[in-house]
Amino acid sequence: DCLRVRLPNGALFRWSFERAGEVVQIEAQGRLTLDEAAIARTAVLDGAGIGFFIEQDVADDIAAGRLTRLLDDWTPPRPGFSLYYPGRRYPSAGFSAFLAMVRDAAAKDGTIGR
């Protein structure tokens, strides 16, 4: 049974797979539809079915053996997220603090880029 996640716009998140240049997107079928990936993760950990997650969100669960990766040959590594923002001469203090936090976190795990 697949756990489905409903997006904020009401659409169901489509699972995307890729192998050797072939891209396949499916609308997963299942009895349980949730509105948040974190809740879906908990449901999968509780044995409610299988889920489709950003690997970074479940890396600790995979490393600890709580989750098992499926379809490895259909899930190539994906680059991390990028943060784009308008260049402003005088950004707000809150925005500057947010950027500093993101840069610090990315520097710690080696994913920082410019």
Secondary structure, 3 states (H helix, E strand, C coil): CEEEEECCCCCECCEEEEECCEEEEECCCCCEEECCHHHHHHHHHCCCCECCCCHHHHHHHHHCCCCCCCCHHHCCCCCCCCCCCCCCCCCCHHHHHHHHHHHHHHHHHCCCCC
